[in-house]
């Protein structure tokens, strides 16, 4: 393998400009989400690259104006050798005030070994280096015995689960690698789910009746849904603090399980007692939990609080969890992802990383979330391994090191060449 690695490394250095060219093409597409619905041209570009690399491609619409592109290349002995799925997202976050940018955000600009532009770190850089790795293998004439799949999804930045749509179509492999921002560390991740907690009174009262609700002998049993939501928020804070001292997980800082009151909506106007209040929460949880279990735990805690309140017990809070889009439904799910430290593919990836970077691969947990959790939830052993530093993701003057893109391509090409030519121990 060392001879092949040397060939890959040498060719990568010689063809470095092609890597930069791919990233330049991808950055130029303004695939900002939200508003989203703007990825068709970018996905056509990815599809064209994949087709040129010998992949059979298919595409479908996630939402109008947003497409998913998937490519597959059948191995010479698919039934007997390991398959691999590469995944990444083509959408990026908004640039904000462009006058604050050193260079135009959608024009790739090189300076002192860095490439500037929106998406360079998150994660068009990872998409470009992955596609470049595939090109290196093609130019070297490396044949694969196992199947190789590539997914270019959209919707990740708005929780729209483009990757889940791939899974729903039956796309699976023996191992998956998501080239999202990880600074060339091998990551798993915690999970995130958003939810709405709604307090809705059975009756609506004029503001002039408030005095009869809050003073002795008033005779009207009523309450402001906004004020009652304050009690719910206090209960969420109590549960969050309880989690902080009772829940831990390796490679996560203590207290990483959080319940964030993100948005609150309530009331009609100043002439009414607020008869409805909604709270949007964002919940982070550990890989040994599921979003269903976490949501259930929150609901049980809040209902217990409500049943101890003389008004809330007759107007119990309502819950709505998750959703297919932050844009369409104001809801999202990112399942957690654990790392199987004993998986054969992880050892192969670590070996390739160590040889190329001359440093031991760090295996840890991401402090953020990606689509990788959907692949893991589908039963596919998965890791996050991509270029880019997390502090550059979503930042003004976002940038990525050229050398890191090259290293990612070298590692990935070597990993594909070895893994997809590894015989399955449990042949069908």
C-alpha positions in Angstrom: 0.0 0.0 0.0 2.9 2.4 0.6 3.8 2.4 -3.1 0.2 3.3 -4.0 0.1 5.9 -1.3 3.2 7.5 -2.8 1.6 7.6 -6.2 -1.5 9.2 -4.7 0.4 11.8 -2.8 2.6 12.7 -5.8 -0.3 13.0 -8.2 -2.3 15.1 -5.6 0.5 17.6 -5.4 0.9 17.7 -9.2 -2.8 18.2 -9.8 -3.4 20.6 -6.9 -4.8 23.3 -9.2 -7.7 20.9 -10.2 -8.7 20.7 -6.5 -8.8 24.4 -6.3 -10.7 24.7 -9.5 -13.4 22.3 -8.2 -13.8 24.3 -5.1 -13.9 27.6 -7.1 -16.8 26.2 -9.1 -18.7 25.1 -6.0 -18.2 28.3 -4.1 -19.5 30.4 -7.0 -22.9 28.9 -6.6 -24.9 30.9 -4.1 -26.6 28.0 -2.4 -27.5 30.0 0.8 -30.0 28.4 3.2 -32.2 30.0 4.2 -33.8 31.0 1.9 -32.7 27.8 0.1 -34.5 26.5 -3.0 -31.4 27.4 -5.0 -29.2 24.4 -5.5 -30.1 23.0 -8.9 -27.2 24.6 -10.8 -24.7 23.5 -8.1 -26.0 20.0 -8.1 -25.9 19.8 -11.9 -22.2 20.7 -11.6 -21.6 17.9 -9.0 -23.6 15.5 -11.2 -21.4 16.4 -14.2 -18.2 15.8 -12.2 -19.5 12.4 -11.0 -20.6 11.3 -14.4 -17.1 12.2 -15.8 -15.6 10.0 -13.1 -17.6 7.0 -14.2 -20.4 7.2 -11.7 -24.0 6.3 -12.5 -26.0 9.2 -11.2 -29.6 9.9 -10.2 -31.3 13.0 -8.9 -34.5 13.9 -7.2 -36.2 17.0 -5.7 -36.1 17.5 -1.9 -38.1 20.7 -2.2 -38.8 22.8 -5.4 -35.5 24.3 -6.4 -33.4 22.0 -4.2 -32.2 18.7 -5.6 -30.3 15.7 -4.2 -27.6 14.1 -6.4 -26.4 10.5 -5.8 -23.8 8.6 -7.7 -22.8 5.0 -7.6 -19.9 3.0 -9.1 -20.3 -0.7 -9.0 -17.2 -2.7 -7.9 -15.8 -5.7 -9.7 -16.8 -8.1 -7.0 -19.6 -6.2 -5.1 -20.9 -9.3 -3.2 -17.6 -10.2 -1.7 -15.9 -6.8 -1.0 -16.6 -3.8 1.3 -18.7 -0.9 0.1 -18.3 2.8 1.0 -20.6 5.8 1.0 -19.3 9.3 0.9 -21.7 12.1 1.9 -21.7 15.9 2.0 -24.0 18.9 1.7 -23.9 21.6 -1.0 -25.9 24.3 0.9 -24.2 27.1 2.9 -25.3 29.7 5.5 -25.9 33.3 4.8 -23.0 35.7 4.4 -24.5 38.6 6.4 -23.1 42.0 5.7 -20.8 41.5 2.6 -19.0 44.8 3.4 -17.4 43.0 6.4 -15.8 40.4 4.1 -12.2 40.8 3.1 -13.0 39.2 -0.3 -16.2 38.6 -2.2 -17.8 35.6 -0.4 -18.7 33.7 -3.6 -15.4 34.3 -5.4 -12.7 31.8 -4.2 -9.7 33.8 -3.2 -6.2 32.5 -2.3 -3.9 34.2 0.2 -1.0 32.8 2.1 -2.0 29.2 1.8 -5.6 29.8 2.6 -8.7 29.8 0.4 -11.4 32.3 1.3 -15.1 32.0 0.4 -18.4 31.0 1.9 -18.5 27.3 2.3 -14.8 26.7 2.1 -14.8 25.2 5.6 -18.5 24.2 5.8 -18.5 22.2 3.7 -17.8 22.8 0.0 -14.1 22.3 0.8 -14.9 18.8 1.9 -17.0 18.2 -1.1 -14.2 19.5 -3.4 -11.5 17.4 -1.7 -13.8 14.3 -1.8 -14.4 14.7 -5.6 -10.7 15.3 -6.1 -9.9 12.1 -4.3 -12.2 10.2 -6.7 -10.4 11.9 -9.6 -7.0 10.8 -8.3 -8.2 7.2 -8.2 -9.5 7.4 -11.7 -6.3 9.0 -13.1 -4.2 6.3 -11.4 -6.4 3.6 -12.9 -7.2 2.1 -9.5 -9.9 -0.6 -9.7 -12.3 -1.1 -6.9 -13.8 -4.5 -6.0 -16.5 -3.1 -3.6 -19.2 -0.6 -4.5 -18.6 3.2 -4.0 -21.4 5.7 -3.5 -21.4 9.5 -3.4 -24.3 11.6 -2.0 -24.4 15.4 -2.6 -27.3 16.6 -0.5 -28.9 19.9 0.4 -30.9 21.1 3.4 -28.3 20.4 6.1 -28.0 24.0 7.1 -31.8 24.2 7.7 -32.3 20.8 9.2 -34.0 19.5 6.0 -32.6 16.0 6.1 -31.6 15.6 2.5 -29.5 12.7 3.7 -32.6 11.1 5.3 -34.2 11.2 1.8 -31.3 9.1 0.5 -31.8 6.6 3.3 -35.5 6.5 2.6 -34.7 5.4 -1.0 -32.7 2.4 0.3 -29.2 3.7 -0.1 -26.8 1.8 2.2 -23.2 0.7 2.5 -20.9 -1.2 4.8 -19.3 2.1 6.0 -20.0 5.8 5.5 -17.8 8.9 5.7 -19.2 12.4 5.9 -16.7 15.0 4.9 -18.1 17.8 7.1 -16.0 20.2 9.1 -13.8 18.3 11.5 -10.2 19.7 11.1 -9.2 16.2 9.9 -10.2 14.7 13.2 -12.4 11.6 13.2 -15.7 12.5 14.9 -19.0 11.2 16.1 -21.6 13.7 17.4 -24.3 14.3 19.9 -27.9 14.8 18.7 -30.2 17.8 18.4 -34.0 18.0 18.3 -36.1 21.1 18.4 -39.6 21.3 19.7 -42.6 23.5 20.4 -44.2 23.7 23.8 -47.6 25.3 23.7 -49.8 26.6 26.5 -53.4 27.4 25.3 -56.2 28.4 27.6 -59.7 27.1 27.0 -61.2 30.6 27.4 -60.2 34.1 26.2 -60.6 37.1 28.5 -60.5 40.9 28.0 -57.6 42.8 29.6 -60.2 44.6 31.8 -60.9 41.3 33.6 -57.4 40.7 34.8 -58.1 42.3 38.3 -60.7 39.7 38.9 -58.3 36.8 38.2 -55.4 37.9 40.4 -57.2 39.5 43.5 -59.1 37.9 46.3 -62.8 37.3 45.6 -62.5 38.1 41.9 -64.3 34.9 41.0 -62.7 34.3 37.5 -60.4 31.3 37.2 -58.0 32.4 34.4 -54.4 33.1 33.7 -52.0 34.6 31.3 -50.4 31.9 29.1 -47.3 34.0 28.9 -46.9 34.1 32.7 -47.6 30.4 33.0 -44.9 29.8 30.4 -42.4 31.4 32.8 -43.1 28.4 35.1 -42.4 26.0 32.3 -39.1 27.7 31.4 -38.1 27.5 35.1 -38.9 23.8 34.9 -36.8 23.3 31.8 -33.9 25.1 33.6 -34.2 22.7 36.5 -34.2 19.7 34.2 -31.2 21.0 32.3 -29.3 21.4 35.6 -30.3 17.9 36.6 -28.9 16.5 33.4 -25.7 18.4 33.9 -24.9 16.5 37.1 -26.4 13.1 36.1 -25.5 12.7 32.4 -22.0 12.3 31.0 -20.4 10.9 27.9 -16.8 10.4 26.8 -15.2 13.2 24.8 -18.0 15.7 25.7 -17.6 18.5 28.2 -19.8 18.2 31.3 -23.1 19.9 30.8 -23.3 19.4 27.1 -26.9 18.2 27.3 -28.8 21.5 27.1 -32.3 22.8 26.7 -32.3 26.2 25.1 -35.4 28.4 25.0 -34.8 29.7 21.5 -38.0 31.6 20.6 -41.1 32.6 22.4 -44.4 33.7 20.8 -47.6 34.7 22.6 -50.6 36.9 23.1 -53.0 38.6 20.8 -52.7 42.3 21.6 -52.7 44.7 24.5 -56.5 44.4 25.0 -56.5 40.7 25.8 -55.2 38.4 28.5 -52.7 36.2 26.6 -54.6 32.9 26.0 -51.8 31.2 24.1 -48.0 31.1 24.3 -45.5 29.0 22.4 -41.9 28.2 23.3 -39.4 26.9 20.7 -36.7 24.9 22.4 -33.4 23.3 21.1 -32.3 20.2 22.9 -28.8 18.7 22.7 -28.3 15.1 23.9 -25.6 12.4 24.0 -25.0 9.5 21.6 -26.3 6.9 24.1 -29.7 8.6 24.0 -32.4 8.9 21.3 -34.4 12.0 20.5 -37.6 10.1 21.2 -36.4 9.3 24.8 -35.2 12.8 25.4 -38.4 14.3 24.2 -40.4 11.9 26.4 -38.3 12.8 29.5 -38.9 16.6 28.9 -42.6 16.0 28.5 -43.0 13.9 31.6 -41.1 16.6 33.7 -43.2 19.5 32.3 -46.5 17.7 32.7 -45.6 16.9 36.3 -45.0 20.6 36.9 -48.2 21.6 35.1 -50.3 19.1 37.2 -49.1 20.8 40.4 -50.4 24.2 39.1 -54.1 25.0 39.7 -54.6 26.4 36.2 -52.2 24.5 34.1 -53.6 21.1 35.3 -56.7 22.0 33.4 -54.8 23.5 30.5 -51.9 21.1 30.0 -49.0 22.0 27.8 -49.0 20.6 24.2 -45.8 19.3 22.6 -44.6 19.0 18.9 -41.2 17.6 18.3 -38.9 17.7 15.3 -39.9 18.3 11.7 -38.5 18.0 8.2 -37.4 21.6 7.8 -36.6 24.7 9.9 -37.9 26.7 6.9 -41.1 24.8 6.2 -42.1 23.5 9.6 -39.8 25.4 12.1 -38.5 22.0 13.3 -35.5 19.8 12.9 -33.8 16.6 14.0 -30.2 15.6 13.9 -29.7 12.1 15.4 -26.6 11.4 17.5 -23.8 9.3 16.2 -21.5 7.1 18.2 -18.1 5.9 16.8 -17.4 2.2 16.8 -13.8 2.2 17.9 -13.5 -1.5 17.0 -14.7 -1.2 13.4 -12.3 -2.4 10.7 -12.9 0.6 8.5 -11.9 3.0 11.4 -8.6 1.2 11.7 -8.0 1.6 7.9 -8.9 5.3 8.0 -6.6 5.9 11.0 -3.8 4.2 9.3 -4.2 6.3 6.2 -4.4 9.5 8.2 -1.4 8.7 10.3 0.7 7.9 7.2 -0.3 11.0 5.2 -0.2 13.6 8.1 2.6 11.9 10.1 0.4 12.5 13.1 -1.8 10.2 15.1 -5.5 10.5 14.1 -7.6 12.1 16.8 -10.9 10.3 17.4 -13.4 12.4 19.3 -16.8 14.0 19.4 -17.9 17.0 17.4 -19.3 19.9 19.4 -21.8 20.5 16.6 -24.1 18.3 14.5 -24.2 17.1 10.9 -26.2 14.8 8.7 -24.0 11.9 9.8 -26.4 10.9 12.5 -29.0 9.9 9.9 -26.6 7.4 8.4 -25.8 6.0 11.8 -29.4 5.7 12.7 -30.0 3.7 9.5 -27.5 1.1 10.8 -24.5 2.3 8.7 -21.3 2.6 10.7 -20.3 6.2 10.1 -17.7 8.8 10.9 -17.3 12.5 10.2 -13.9 13.2 8.7 -13.4 16.4 6.7 -11.2 19.5 6.3 -11.9 22.9 7.8 -11.8 24.3 11.3 -15.1 24.7 13.1 -14.4 28.3 14.1 -14.3 29.1 10.3 -17.7 27.6 9.6 -20.4 30.2 9.3 -17.8 32.9 10.0 -17.2 36.2 8.1 -14.1 35.7 5.9 -14.6 31.9 6.1 -11.5 30.1 4.9 -9.7 26.7 4.7 -6.0 25.7 4.3 -5.0 24.4 0.9 -2.7 21.9 2.6 -5.5 20.5 4.7 -7.7 20.0 1.6 -4.8 18.2 -0.1 -4.3 16.0 3.0 -8.0 15.1 3.1 -7.9 14.1 -0.6 -4.8 12.0 -0.1 -6.2 10.2 3.0 -9.5 9.7 1.4 -8.1 8.3 -1.9 -5.9 5.9 0.0 -8.8 4.9 2.3 -11.1 4.2 -0.6 -8.5 2.2 -2.5 -7.9 -0.1 0.6 -11.4 -0.3 2.0 -13.2 -1.0 -1.2 -10.7 -3.7 -1.9 -11.1 -5.4 1.5 -12.8 -8.7 1.5 -15.9 -9.0 3.6 -15.6 -11.3 6.5 -19.3 -12.1 6.5 -19.9 -12.7 2.8 -23.6 -13.0 1.7 
